[in-house]
Amino acid sequence: MRHLLLVSTLLTSLFAVGCGTPTAGSSCNVTGFLCASGTAALECKVGKWVELPCKGTNGCKREGEVVKCDMTGNVAGDACASSAERKGLCTADGKATLECIDGSLKQTNMCRTCMVSGETVVCQP
């Protein structure tokens, strides 16, 4: 059985958005996250805004200074936050684990059942 850390759905916003609306691919010079829509967040990575899908039922929401991105519906190939690197989650059907590797989710294990226990992903082979 392989244990993986749960991808934190709390992404701390460390900046205030200035004039204009940032879009994926446009330049940035800040650190942090913001909600681009109800189903996507943006992260400033290496000087460009990168879109991060939030496909879970809670989508993307800002609560005070915290951006919450529900990744529970995300799939292999979806982009993931730099803060989620080498962390994992269960697939929506609970049959596999996904891990954030080099900025995107990769399927890492097949499971009979996958569940989250605290901040640990438990995959029963």
HUVENBEL-V448361 format. One record per helix or strand. SS is the DSSP state (H for helix, E for strand). FROM is the first residue (numbers start at 1). LEN is the number of residues. If there is no record, write none. Layout:
ss | from | len
SS | FROM | LEN
SS | FROM | LEN
//
This chain:
ss | from | len
E | 2 | 5
E | 10 | 3
E | 27 | 1
E | 33 | 5
E | 40 | 6
E | 48 | 6
E | 60 | 4
E | 66 | 4
E | 79 | 1
H | 82 | 3
E | 88 | 3
E | 96 | 6
E | 104 | 7
E | 113 | 5
E | 120 | 5
//
